[in-house]
Structure formats: C-alpha cells, structure tokens
Amino acid sequence: MFIPGANLIPSLLIPALGISGLSGLQEQLSQCPRPPVTSCSADAGGADSCCVVTPGGVLVHAQFWDLGYGVADSWGIHGLWPDKCDGTFYENCDSSRAYSGGQITQLLQDSGNQDLLDYMNTYWIPNNNNPEAFWAHEWATHGTCVSTLEPNCIANYQEGAEVVPYLKTVVGVFQGLDTYKALTSAGITPSHTKTYRLDELLQAVESATSYVPDFVCKGKTLSTVQYYLNAVGPLQNGQFLPSHATRKSSCPSTGIKWPPKELGN
C-alpha cells in the first residue's frame, strides 16, 4: 500500500494532502507568501508562524530498526520532531490537544483515510505492539509543537483537524527517505555475520537521498537513523530541503552490526 510521496533530490516533495473536510488548511496555504519561506532561513524570524515552522525549524525524521517488529525489508517510522534551529528542542506544547490513540484512529477513519491508517498499522508500530498509544505519544510530544498546525492557523477550526495532516506528512517523509533501499542498493544488507563502517552507511544514504543522516547504535548494533529537514512553507505543504544535523551519531566508526529482523519467532 502506498501513500503518495516523491523524493525529488535534493528536495523532498509530498503531493497535496487531499484530505476531505479540511478546507481550512487549504485556505491557510493560499494566504501564505509565494515563494514560501523556508524554516531556519533568514526570512523565517519575521514570518507568520502559520506559514513557516518556527521556532522548531529543523524537522528530525527518525526511523528505527526493531528486530522483532514491523516489516522485514523496511525500517519503521518513529516520528517527525521539530527541533529549534540552534539544536535545542521543546516538547508537549499543548496538553489540551493531546488526543488519545482511539481518537486519532477515529479522526483518520472519519476523514476518509483508512488507507493511511492501514499503512500506519504496518510501518508505524512500536516494540510494545501498541501503535495507537505510540501515535498519541508522538502527536502530543512533537506534533503539538508544529506552529503551522496550531488551531488559529486553520480557518473554521474543528477539534482534531490538525492531526491527520501531521500524520500524513510523517508518512510521506518516511516513504521519500527509504533507508532500507538506500543501504541495500549499495550492497549493505542485514546480516548475522557482516559488519560495516559508519562512513559507508552514511555515503550510501547520502548518495541515494541527498540527505546526510546520523545513525544511532545500541552498542555496535544499528537501532535508529535520523534525517534533518527544513520545511518550505507550512509543514503540511509537504515540501522539504536537507538541513543541518542537530543531534549526533552514537555508532562506532567500524564494526557496526545490522542484523536481520526475526519476525514471527
């Protein structure tokens, strides 16, 4: 199942959301400046926060490799986190919009996004196998901090109208940054015996995506990859450019392990 997204190197472009019942978001986009303002740029400081992601202008997209969960030939979605341009970050920005997992599922279904919900239930699942709680955590912790999705930015706002655009954007970014394909296309494959150098992992992903990620290891075993993006216009506009890293890799320079997933064991 594919939720439309396209990687236009070096930018990342996710086609229009096309979410029914959210005309208020389209009205917002029509009122933002053209060309759109890029987050963390010189123009971002004076721009309307409904039209540029601020102050969390570096979007960290994290994917994880959980050995017993998800899809064997794909990394899993962790989230999309708005770090500030200086590398600091903030979380849990609006407890009044901390919707439950059940509410999020209902919002997806009511807005005609069953395909998106099915995709999330396949690729956006945690290692405790409670995806609804995970989505609720990611939304409350990070989604509520996206300035362009605040209720005052949406004409004729109705409760929860901002959630589906955030989720769809996260999924679109994930699909545009296919870590598994980037690595395996360079001959880097999951293995119980092989080990890899950090520089060859980085080169493989940069060559495939034009994004320079960092990798996080548990000991010497790969666990997470993080990409850094700037949003061009509102987050839900779906346009991104590579950004500077705000976090650091924890993997050693050599001897990195990438074991295959052991699903169903």
C-alpha positions as a LaTeX table, in Angstrom:
\begin{tabular}{lrrr}
\hline
Residue & $x$ (\AA) & $y$ (\AA) & $z$ (\AA) \\
\hline
Met1 & 0.00 & 0.00 & 0.00 \\
Phe2 & 1.39 & 3.41 & $-0.97$ \\
Ile3 & 0.53 & 6.80 & 0.46 \\
Pro4 & 1.72 & 9.19 & $-2.29$ \\
Gly5 & 5.14 & 10.74 & $-1.75$ \\
Ala6 & 8.06 & 11.50 & $-4.04$ \\
Asn7 & 11.73 & 12.18 & $-3.41$ \\
Leu8 & 12.87 & 14.96 & $-5.74$ \\
Ile9 & 16.57 & 15.17 & $-4.95$ \\
Pro10 & 17.82 & 17.20 & $-3.20$ \\
Ser11 & 14.39 & 18.33 & $-2.06$ \\
Leu12 & 11.59 & 16.19 & $-0.71$ \\
Leu13 & 8.13 & 16.89 & $-2.08$ \\
Ile14 & 4.97 & 15.27 & $-0.80$ \\
Pro15 & 1.98 & 15.89 & $-3.11$ \\
Ala16 & $-1.05$ & 17.82 & $-1.88$ \\
Leu17 & $-2.69$ & 16.19 & 1.11 \\
Gly18 & $-6.09$ & 15.77 & $-0.45$ \\
Ile19 & $-7.76$ & 15.24 & 2.92 \\
Ser20 & $-11.52$ & 15.59 & 2.79 \\
Gly21 & $-13.19$ & 18.08 & 5.09 \\
Leu22 & $-10.10$ & 20.19 & 5.73 \\
Ser23 & $-10.72$ & 23.19 & 3.50 \\
Gly24 & $-9.49$ & 25.42 & 6.33 \\
Leu25 & $-5.96$ & 24.15 & 5.78 \\
Gln26 & $-6.13$ & 24.84 & 2.06 \\
Glu27 & $-7.36$ & 28.35 & 2.81 \\
Gln28 & $-4.38$ & 28.87 & 5.12 \\
Leu29 & $-1.92$ & 27.75 & 2.44 \\
Ser30 & $-3.45$ & 30.14 & $-0.08$ \\
Gln31 & $-2.78$ & 33.07 & 2.25 \\
Cys32 & 0.90 & 32.30 & 2.82 \\
Pro33 & 3.59 & 34.14 & 0.84 \\
Arg34 & 4.89 & 32.95 & $-2.51$ \\
Pro35 & 7.57 & 31.80 & $-2.78$ \\
Pro36 & 7.13 & 30.09 & 0.59 \\
Val37 & 9.50 & 30.83 & 3.47 \\
Thr38 & 11.93 & 28.08 & 4.49 \\
Ser39 & 12.28 & 27.28 & 8.17 \\
Cys40 & 15.54 & 28.42 & 9.82 \\
Ser41 & 16.21 & 30.81 & 6.91 \\
Ala42 & 16.97 & 34.50 & 7.33 \\
Asp43 & 13.34 & 35.32 & 6.48 \\
Ala44 & 11.80 & 32.87 & 8.94 \\
Gly45 & 12.12 & 35.08 & 12.02 \\
Gly46 & 9.74 & 37.74 & 10.74 \\
Ala47 & 7.29 & 35.42 & 9.01 \\
Asp48 & 3.82 & 34.42 & 10.15 \\
Ser49 & 4.17 & 31.28 & 12.29 \\
Cys50 & 1.18 & 29.83 & 10.43 \\
Cys51 & 3.23 & 29.98 & 7.22 \\
Val52 & 6.64 & 28.77 & 8.41 \\
Val53 & 7.58 & 26.22 & 11.06 \\
Thr54 & 9.09 & 28.23 & 13.91 \\
Pro55 & 10.93 & 28.15 & 16.26 \\
Gly56 & 11.21 & 24.39 & 15.70 \\
Gly57 & 12.53 & 24.76 & 12.18 \\
Val58 & 14.72 & 21.65 & 11.93 \\
Leu59 & 12.49 & 18.63 & 11.46 \\
Val60 & 14.13 & 15.44 & 12.71 \\
His61 & 12.69 & 12.38 & 10.99 \\
Ala62 & 13.57 & 9.22 & 12.92 \\
Gln63 & 13.23 & 5.64 & 11.72 \\
Phe64 & 14.04 & 2.60 & 13.82 \\
Trp65 & 15.12 & $-0.98$ & 13.23 \\
Asp66 & 13.31 & $-3.20$ & 15.71 \\
Leu67 & 14.33 & $-6.82$ & 15.35 \\
Gly68 & 11.00 & $-8.38$ & 16.25 \\
Tyr69 & 8.52 & $-5.89$ & 14.81 \\
Gly70 & 7.39 & $-4.30$ & 11.59 \\
Val71 & 8.27 & $-5.34$ & 8.04 \\
Ala72 & 11.35 & $-7.44$ & 7.30 \\
Asp73 & 12.57 & $-5.31$ & 4.41 \\
Ser74 & 11.82 & $-1.87$ & 5.83 \\
Trp75 & 12.80 & 0.37 & 8.68 \\
Gly76 & 9.90 & 1.56 & 10.85 \\
Ile77 & 8.55 & 5.04 & 11.46 \\
His78 & 9.42 & 6.68 & 14.76 \\
Gly79 & 8.32 & 10.25 & 14.16 \\
Leu80 & 8.95 & 13.80 & 12.97 \\
Trp81 & 10.23 & 16.16 & 15.65 \\
Pro82 & 10.57 & 19.96 & 15.40 \\
Asp83 & 13.97 & 20.87 & 16.86 \\
Lys84 & 14.88 & 24.53 & 17.17 \\
Cys85 & 17.40 & 25.86 & 14.68 \\
Asp86 & 20.08 & 26.07 & 17.39 \\
Gly87 & 19.76 & 22.38 & 18.23 \\
Thr88 & 17.67 & 22.73 & 21.37 \\
Phe89 & 14.15 & 21.36 & 21.39 \\
Tyr90 & 10.81 & 21.58 & 23.11 \\
Glu91 & 8.03 & 19.06 & 23.65 \\
Asn92 & 4.41 & 18.67 & 24.80 \\
Cys93 & 3.37 & 22.13 & 23.67 \\
Asp94 & $-0.40$ & 21.91 & 24.16 \\
Ser95 & $-1.89$ & 19.36 & 26.55 \\
Ser96 & $-5.40$ & 20.39 & 25.51 \\
Arg97 & $-4.72$ & 18.79 & 22.12 \\
Ala98 & $-3.15$ & 15.58 & 23.43 \\
Tyr99 & $-5.65$ & 13.27 & 21.76 \\
Ser100 & $-5.86$ & 9.60 & 22.71 \\
Gly101 & $-4.89$ & 6.82 & 20.34 \\
Gly102 & $-8.53$ & 5.92 & 19.91 \\
Gln103 & $-9.38$ & 9.50 & 18.98 \\
Ile104 & $-6.57$ & 9.55 & 16.42 \\
Thr105 & $-7.83$ & 6.35 & 14.81 \\
Gln106 & $-11.34$ & 7.81 & 14.68 \\
Leu107 & $-10.06$ & 11.04 & 13.11 \\
Leu108 & $-8.34$ & 9.04 & 10.38 \\
Gln109 & $-11.43$ & 6.98 & 9.67 \\
Asp110 & $-13.83$ & 9.92 & 9.76 \\
Ser111 & $-11.67$ & 11.88 & 7.28 \\
Gly112 & $-11.64$ & 9.02 & 4.77 \\
Asn113 & $-8.05$ & 7.99 & 5.44 \\
Gln114 & $-8.43$ & 4.26 & 6.08 \\
Asp115 & $-5.52$ & 3.55 & 3.70 \\
Leu116 & $-3.30$ & 5.81 & 5.78 \\
Leu117 & $-4.44$ & 4.08 & 8.97 \\
Asp118 & $-3.69$ & 0.66 & 7.47 \\
Tyr119 & $-0.24$ & 1.84 & 6.41 \\
Met120 & 0.49 & 3.18 & 9.89 \\
Asn121 & $-0.58$ & $-0.13$ & 11.42 \\
Thr122 & 2.08 & $-1.79$ & 9.27 \\
Tyr123 & 5.01 & 0.64 & 9.34 \\
Trp124 & 4.43 & 2.85 & 12.40 \\
Ile125 & 4.34 & 0.34 & 15.23 \\
Pro126 & 6.42 & 0.28 & 18.44 \\
Asn127 & 8.11 & $-2.67$ & 20.09 \\
Asn128 & 5.30 & $-2.95$ & 22.65 \\
Asn129 & 2.84 & $-3.60$ & 19.81 \\
Asn130 & 0.52 & $-0.77$ & 20.90 \\
Pro131 & 0.52 & 1.54 & 17.88 \\
Glu132 & $-2.38$ & 3.76 & 18.94 \\
Ala133 & $-0.59$ & 4.72 & 22.16 \\
Phe134 & 2.60 & 5.35 & 20.18 \\
Trp135 & 0.85 & 7.66 & 17.71 \\
Ala136 & $-0.79$ & 9.52 & 20.58 \\
His137 & 2.62 & 9.97 & 22.24 \\
Glu138 & 4.28 & 11.21 & 19.05 \\
Trp139 & 1.45 & 13.63 & 18.35 \\
Ala140 & 1.27 & 15.03 & 21.89 \\
Thr141 & 5.04 & 15.25 & 22.33 \\
His142 & 6.02 & 16.60 & 18.92 \\
Gly143 & 3.01 & 17.27 & 16.70 \\
Thr144 & 1.55 & 19.85 & 19.09 \\
Cys145 & 4.79 & 21.84 & 18.71 \\
Val146 & 4.39 & 22.41 & 14.96 \\
Ser147 & 3.44 & 26.08 & 14.66 \\
Thr148 & 1.73 & 25.77 & 11.26 \\
Leu149 & $-0.75$ & 23.26 & 12.69 \\
Glu150 & $-1.95$ & 25.36 & 15.58 \\
Pro151 & $-5.74$ & 25.81 & 15.67 \\
Asn152 & $-5.53$ & 29.55 & 14.97 \\
Cys153 & $-3.87$ & 28.69 & 11.64 \\
Ile154 & $-6.89$ & 26.72 & 10.40 \\
Ala155 & $-9.99$ & 28.53 & 9.17 \\
Asn156 & $-13.22$ & 27.30 & 10.77 \\
Tyr157 & $-11.16$ & 25.03 & 13.01 \\
Gln158 & $-12.77$ & 21.87 & 14.35 \\
Glu159 & $-11.20$ & 19.78 & 17.10 \\
Gly160 & $-8.57$ & 17.40 & 15.74 \\
Ala161 & $-8.41$ & 18.93 & 12.26 \\
Glu162 & $-4.64$ & 19.31 & 12.56 \\
Val163 & $-3.81$ & 15.69 & 13.41 \\
Val164 & $-4.32$ & 13.92 & 10.08 \\
Pro165 & $-2.15$ & 16.40 & 8.10 \\
Tyr166 & 0.67 & 15.81 & 10.59 \\
Leu167 & 0.38 & 12.03 & 10.36 \\
Lys168 & 0.18 & 12.07 & 6.58 \\
Thr169 & 3.22 & 14.31 & 6.38 \\
Val170 & 5.24 & 11.99 & 8.62 \\
Val171 & 4.30 & 9.00 & 6.45 \\
Gly172 & 5.14 & 10.92 & 3.27 \\
Val173 & 8.58 & 11.85 & 4.57 \\
Phe174 & 9.18 & 8.23 & 5.59 \\
Gln175 & 8.27 & 6.99 & 2.13 \\
Gly176 & 10.52 & 9.56 & 0.50 \\
Leu177 & 13.51 & 8.55 & 2.62 \\
Asp178 & 13.72 & 4.79 & 2.14 \\
Thr179 & 16.67 & 3.79 & 4.32 \\
Tyr180 & 16.43 & 0.08 & 3.57 \\
Lys181 & 16.53 & 0.63 & $-0.19$ \\
Ala182 & 19.37 & 3.15 & 0.12 \\
Leu183 & 21.53 & 0.72 & 2.07 \\
Thr184 & 20.75 & $-2.48$ & 0.19 \\
Ser185 & 21.23 & $-0.78$ & $-3.19$ \\
Ala186 & 24.80 & $-0.09$ & $-2.06$ \\
Gly187 & 25.35 & $-3.73$ & $-1.10$ \\
Ile188 & 24.77 & $-3.14$ & 2.61 \\
Thr189 & 22.36 & $-5.82$ & 3.76 \\
Pro190 & 21.14 & $-7.16$ & 7.11 \\
Ser191 & 23.42 & $-9.96$ & 8.24 \\
His192 & 24.27 & $-12.06$ & 11.26 \\
Thr193 & 27.94 & $-12.08$ & 10.28 \\
Lys194 & 28.84 & $-8.94$ & 8.32 \\
Thr195 & 29.84 & $-5.65$ & 9.92 \\
Tyr196 & 30.01 & $-2.21$ & 8.35 \\
Arg197 & 31.82 & 1.11 & 8.65 \\
Leu198 & 29.90 & 4.22 & 9.62 \\
Asp199 & 31.25 & 6.16 & 6.64 \\
Glu200 & 29.92 & 3.59 & 4.15 \\
Leu201 & 26.47 & 3.70 & 5.75 \\
Leu202 & 26.42 & 7.49 & 5.55 \\
Gln203 & 27.68 & 7.52 & 1.97 \\
Ala204 & 25.07 & 5.01 & 0.85 \\
Val205 & 22.18 & 7.03 & 2.26 \\
Glu206 & 23.50 & 10.39 & 1.06 \\
Ser207 & 24.07 & 9.03 & $-2.45$ \\
Ala208 & 20.50 & 7.72 & $-2.60$ \\
Thr209 & 18.66 & 10.62 & $-0.96$ \\
Ser210 & 20.99 & 13.68 & $-0.84$ \\
Tyr211 & 20.25 & 13.80 & 2.90 \\
Val212 & 23.07 & 13.32 & 5.41 \\
Pro213 & 21.62 & 11.35 & 8.33 \\
Asp214 & 23.09 & 10.13 & 11.54 \\
Phe215 & 22.88 & 6.59 & 12.81 \\
Val216 & 22.21 & 5.59 & 16.41 \\
Cys217 & 23.51 & 2.29 & 17.76 \\
Lys218 & 22.88 & 0.22 & 20.84 \\
Gly219 & 26.42 & $-0.90$ & 21.48 \\
Lys220 & 27.54 & $-1.74$ & 17.97 \\
Thr221 & 24.10 & $-2.66$ & 16.62 \\
Leu222 & 22.09 & $-0.26$ & 14.43 \\
Ser223 & 18.86 & 0.87 & 16.04 \\
Thr224 & 17.87 & 4.27 & 14.62 \\
Val225 & 18.53 & 6.57 & 11.68 \\
Gln226 & 17.74 & 10.30 & 11.88 \\
Tyr227 & 17.28 & 12.70 & 8.96 \\
Tyr228 & 17.26 & 16.50 & 9.20 \\
Leu229 & 14.90 & 18.63 & 7.13 \\
Asn230 & 13.82 & 22.23 & 6.76 \\
Ala231 & 10.18 & 22.82 & 5.83 \\
Val232 & 9.49 & 25.03 & 2.82 \\
Gly233 & 6.33 & 26.83 & 3.89 \\
Pro234 & 3.89 & 25.17 & 6.31 \\
Leu235 & 4.76 & 21.62 & 7.36 \\
Gln236 & 1.59 & 20.27 & 5.77 \\
Asn237 & 2.63 & 21.83 & 2.45 \\
Gly238 & 4.85 & 18.76 & 2.11 \\
Gln239 & 7.99 & 20.46 & 0.78 \\
Phe240 & 11.35 & 19.95 & 2.47 \\
Leu241 & 15.06 & 20.57 & 1.98 \\
Pro242 & 18.07 & 18.99 & 3.71 \\
Ser243 & 19.02 & 20.73 & 6.95 \\
His244 & 21.95 & 20.70 & 9.34 \\
Ala245 & 22.17 & 17.99 & 11.98 \\
Thr246 & 21.02 & 18.90 & 15.48 \\
Arg247 & 21.86 & 15.55 & 17.05 \\
Lys248 & 24.86 & 13.22 & 16.89 \\
Ser249 & 25.51 & 9.66 & 15.80 \\
Ser250 & 26.31 & 7.22 & 18.58 \\
Cys251 & 27.66 & 4.45 & 16.36 \\
Pro252 & 31.33 & 3.44 & 16.32 \\
Ser253 & 33.34 & 4.12 & 13.18 \\
Thr254 & 33.78 & 0.42 & 12.41 \\
Gly255 & 32.30 & $-2.94$ & 13.32 \\
Ile256 & 28.66 & $-1.84$ & 13.05 \\
Lys257 & 26.15 & $-4.69$ & 13.03 \\
Trp258 & 22.84 & $-4.68$ & 11.15 \\
Pro259 & 21.13 & $-7.98$ & 11.98 \\
Pro260 & 18.05 & $-9.14$ & 10.06 \\
Lys261 & 14.67 & $-8.95$ & 11.70 \\
Glu262 & 13.46 & $-12.17$ & 13.30 \\
Leu263 & 9.74 & $-11.79$ & 12.72 \\
Gly264 & 7.34 & $-14.41$ & 13.98 \\
Asn265 & 9.86 & $-16.07$ & 16.29 \\
\hline
\end{tabular}
